[in-house]
């Protein structure tokens, strides 16, 4: 596996962990309320998750841009962020 694939896998793992954190938060809110959270509450969580993913992507690119071996492209990270958000929405 080359450095670019390793980087993509690393960021995918980060994105999955962020998504899992927000899924757990939805489950906790459901348990506390005794019903699913409102649409507005879910949208607030979704926006926070998107912000966390985007921030992590920016930090990831900044951290890896100087190593010279990294071929990770911002479009690849955007794709991971998009698919992570879509997966989160499907689980709601």
C-alpha positions in Angstrom: 0.0 0.0 0.0 1.4 3.4 -0.9 1.6 6.5 1.2 -1.5 8.0 -0.5 -3.6 5.0 0.2 -2.4 4.9 3.8 -3.4 8.5 4.2 -6.8 8.0 2.8 -7.4 5.0 5.0 -6.2 7.0 8.0 -8.6 9.8 7.2 -11.5 7.4 6.5 -10.9 6.0 10.0 -11.0 9.5 11.5 -14.2 10.2 9.7 -15.8 6.9 10.8 -14.9 7.7 14.4 -16.5 11.2 14.2 -19.6 9.6 12.7 -19.7 7.0 15.4 -19.5 9.8 18.0 -22.5 11.5 16.6 -24.5 8.3 16.2 -23.9 7.6 19.9 -25.1 11.1 20.7 -28.3 10.5 18.7 -28.8 7.3 20.7 -28.2 9.0 24.0 -30.7 11.8 23.1 -33.2 9.1 22.1 -32.8 7.3 25.4 -33.1 10.5 27.4 -36.1 11.8 25.5 -37.8 8.5 25.2 -38.4 9.3 21.5 -36.3 10.3 18.5 -34.8 13.8 18.6 -36.6 16.5 16.7 -35.7 17.3 13.1 -34.1 20.6 14.3 -32.0 18.7 16.8 -30.9 16.2 14.2 -30.0 19.0 11.8 -28.0 20.7 14.5 -26.0 17.5 15.1 -25.5 17.0 11.3 -24.1 20.6 11.0 -21.8 20.0 13.9 -20.6 16.7 12.4 -20.0 18.3 9.0 -18.0 21.1 10.8 -15.9 18.5 12.7 -15.3 16.5 9.6 -14.3 19.5 7.5 -12.0 20.8 10.3 -10.4 17.4 10.6 -9.9 17.3 6.9 -8.2 20.7 6.9 -5.9 19.7 9.8 -5.2 16.4 8.1 -4.1 18.1 4.9 -2.0 20.6 6.7 -0.3 17.9 8.7 0.5 15.8 5.7 1.3 18.5 3.1 4.9 18.9 4.1 6.0 15.3 4.1 6.6 15.2 0.3 5.4 11.6 0.0 1.7 12.3 0.5 -0.4 12.4 -2.6 -3.7 12.9 -0.8 -5.9 15.3 -2.7 -8.5 17.6 -1.1 -11.1 16.0 -3.5 -10.5 12.6 -2.0 -11.1 13.9 1.5 -14.2 15.8 0.3 -15.5 12.5 -1.1 -14.9 10.7 2.3 -16.6 13.5 4.1 -19.6 13.4 1.7 -20.0 9.6 2.0 -19.6 9.7 5.8 -22.4 12.3 6.0 -24.6 10.4 3.6 -24.1 7.2 5.7 -24.9 9.1 8.9 -28.1 10.4 7.4 -29.1 6.9 6.2 -28.7 5.6 9.7 -31.1 8.2 11.2 
